[in-house]
Amino acid sequence: MAEPSVKIDLSNPTEVARETLRRLAMRRISPTPDNYQTLYDEIVGVPSAPANKASAETALAGLVSDLQEHHPALSAQVASLNKAISKRDWRQCSWQLSEIAVQLKPQPVRPPVDSGDREQGENLAQLRDLLAKTLEFGVASQLTHNPHLVEQTQQLAVAVRESGTAAALLKAASGLKNLWVSIELQASDVHNQQETLKRILLLLVENIGELLDDDTWLRGQLDMVQQVIAGPIKIQSLQEAEKRLKEVIYKQGMVKHGLREATATLKATMTTFVSRLSDVLAANDEYQGKISTHVERIKGTEDVRELNRILESLIDETRSAQADNRRAHDQLVHERDAALQAESRIQELENQLAQMSTLVREDPLTHSLNRRGLDDEFAREASRADRYKAPFCIAVLDIDNFKVLNDKRGHKTGDEALIHLVKIAREELRLTDHIARMGGEEFLIILPNTPLDEAAQIVTRLQRSLTKKYFLDNNEKVLITFSAGIAERIAGESQEASIGRADGAMYEAKHSGKNRVCVAPAAPAEAG
Ligand SMILES: Nc1nc2c(ncn2[C@@H]2O[C@H](COP(=O)(O)OP(=O)(O)OP(=O)(O)O)[C@@H](O)[C@H]2O)c(=O)[nH]1
């Protein structure tokens, strides 16, 4: 019997299935899966079922041999699969395949199990813990000024600690990278802020310095702050500056207190002095008044007895005025002495204040000026010399063979030799000259109001003096010599240029045999 042809939509599996069942019934074929498959294939027009089945079985057999070769661990499951294929038990076959698929799926990273791997796993866990702690206690504590970064760091620490799988660890690593970028950005921000603050502070200090014309004691402190903030800021130099400033400020505080007291005493004394003076004058006025009255009385009487009485009263009043005057005079002398005493105390305290300012301008070893002190004095003397058109010289001194002395007798003796040189120089030079240590065994002398030839004589005299006033090292006489270069500052010439010329002359003295004084030729003044 011919089958009635039915039009079906081959793309619709339900219609194909219904048609398959209809044909099974029409042809009276037993509805086994194989028969169903054969008819189904026939309707949709795919190659004949046996060939198709054979190629699927071949493919499955290929899969089995692949699994046997590459996955010996799955041998039991593969054997079951093979058995199901040969029995054509497709249900069992499908179940075994899904089992094998699960086994083949990539497994999450778990702590390794054998002893070497276990040790490695423990190390990894320790490292993770260490990293998390570094983030929590090391990094976060450095970022307290930025709460957002602190939170980011703490979250990252938690993520690191909990990163049990490779994927979680990778995620934490990328978080770490982001954190570093944020920290770096913020560090450059902080650096910019610091630089700006430093510039503002420098301006402030400079400005205050300008306002303080004569307060040398405060200027000394400002100079120190300026020097510290001008260079790269190091914690040691900050601490050193802080320590020295505190010391100076403390001492100045004490002296200033004394100064205030002495000034108050002087004021009180002056007030008493003035009031005593006016008392004396008033008493004198009174006396004058009385005299005038007596004079009038003398003029108006011819009576000798009356005249006698007037004279006696005049003598009495003169005596009492004299006594008053003497008392007043004594009191005035007393007040004047007290005022003088207070004034000299003030002078003394002011000197102490000025000395303290030199503490921050002094070389601590030799107590000569340091670089800062030199700069101050040079500027002062240069402007004075320019104002008064006065000659002004500088001498650069460098001790000869100082290294030999150091090497032979030790650094401490070397230090004492430096102190000795400054001591002798102070004895030889005028009070108005200044000696500064430029560093190491090099010194500079400022000779105000001195022409070049006279400066050369003074320095030569100092050389001679050193040959007489020996330096004693353990009672052994040691001769210290130096080479010197002298330059006369040209009006308007900068400190650097003048010192440069003196330095050049000093090198000439060294190269021409040491222990001598050379004079720098004058150079044209610098523009500006
Ligand atoms: N004791 C002591 N030595 C210092 C100080 N500062 C620098 N020196 C030493 O001074 C020596 C200077 O040596 P050089 O520059 O070769 O000079 P020099 O030995 O005097 O040689 P000439 O200048 O050619 O005579 C070095 O050994 C420094 O270590 C200091 O404050 N105290």
The ligand as an SDF file (V2000), in Angstrom:
LIG
                    3D

 32 34  0  0  0  0  0  0  0  0999 V2000
   92.0700   67.5500   61.4140 N   0  0  0  0  0  0  0  0  0  0  0  0
   91.2790   67.9790   60.4340 C   0  0  0  0  0  0  0  0  0  0  0  0
   91.6110   67.7210   59.1540 N   0  0  0  0  0  0  0  0  0  0  0  0
   90.8520   68.1620   58.1820 C   0  0  0  0  0  0  0  0  0  0  0  0
   89.6610   68.8810   58.4570 C   0  0  0  0  0  0  0  0  0  0  0  0
   89.0910   69.1900   57.2660 N   0  0  0  0  0  0  0  0  0  0  0  0
   89.8820   68.6800   56.2970 C   0  0  0  0  0  0  0  0  0  0  0  0
   90.9540   68.0600   56.8370 N   0  0  0  0  0  0  0  0  0  0  0  0
   92.0450   67.3540   56.1690 C   0  0  0  0  0  0  0  0  0  0  0  0
   92.9200   68.3080   55.5930 O   0  0  0  0  0  0  0  0  0  0  0  0
   93.6760   67.6500   54.5940 C   0  0  0  0  0  0  0  0  0  0  0  0
   93.8640   68.5740   53.4300 C   0  0  0  0  0  0  0  0  0  0  0  0
   94.6850   67.9360   52.5440 O   0  0  0  0  0  0  0  0  0  0  0  0
   95.0920   68.5940   51.1520 P   0  0  0  0  0  0  0  0  0  0  0  0
   93.9220   69.2560   50.5280 O   0  0  0  0  0  0  0  0  0  0  0  0
   95.8110   67.5710   50.3600 O   0  0  0  0  0  0  0  0  0  0  0  0
   96.0250   69.7870   51.5510 O   0  0  0  0  0  0  0  0  0  0  0  0
   97.5040   69.7590   52.1570 P   0  0  0  0  0  0  0  0  0  0  0  0
   97.8680   68.4580   52.7200 O   0  0  0  0  0  0  0  0  0  0  0  0
   97.5970   70.8770   53.0960 O   0  0  0  0  0  0  0  0  0  0  0  0
   98.3730   70.0840   50.9080 O   0  0  0  0  0  0  0  0  0  0  0  0
   98.7660   71.5260   50.4030 P   0  0  0  0  0  0  0  0  0  0  0  0
   97.5230   72.3520   50.4490 O   0  0  0  0  0  0  0  0  0  0  0  0
   99.2540   71.3820   49.0480 O   0  0  0  0  0  0  0  0  0  0  0  0
   99.7980   72.0690   51.3120 O   0  0  0  0  0  0  0  0  0  0  0  0
   92.9160   66.3660   54.2410 C   0  0  0  0  0  0  0  0  0  0  0  0
   93.6530   65.2680   54.7190 O   0  0  0  0  0  0  0  0  0  0  0  0
   91.6290   66.4940   55.0170 C   0  0  0  0  0  0  0  0  0  0  0  0
   91.1670   65.2300   55.4740 O   0  0  0  0  0  0  0  0  0  0  0  0
   89.3230   69.1270   59.8210 C   0  0  0  0  0  0  0  0  0  0  0  0
   88.3120   69.7460   60.1620 O   0  0  0  0  0  0  0  0  0  0  0  0
   90.1570   68.6630   60.7700 N   0  0  0  0  0  0  0  0  0  0  0  0
  1  2  1  0
  2  3  2  0
  2 32  1  0
  3  4  1  0
  4  5  2  0
  4  8  1  0
  5  6  1  0
  5 30  1  0
  6  7  2  0
  7  8  1  0
  8  9  1  0
  9 10  1  0
  9 28  1  0
 10 11  1  0
 11 12  1  0
 11 26  1  0
 12 13  1  0
 13 14  1  0
 14 15  2  0
 14 16  1  0
 14 17  1  0
 17 18  1  0
 18 19  2  0
 18 20  1  0
 18 21  1  0
 21 22  1  0
 22 23  2  0
 22 24  1  0
 22 25  1  0
 26 27  1  0
 26 28  1  0
 28 29  1  0
 30 31  2  0
 30 32  1  0
M  END
$$$$
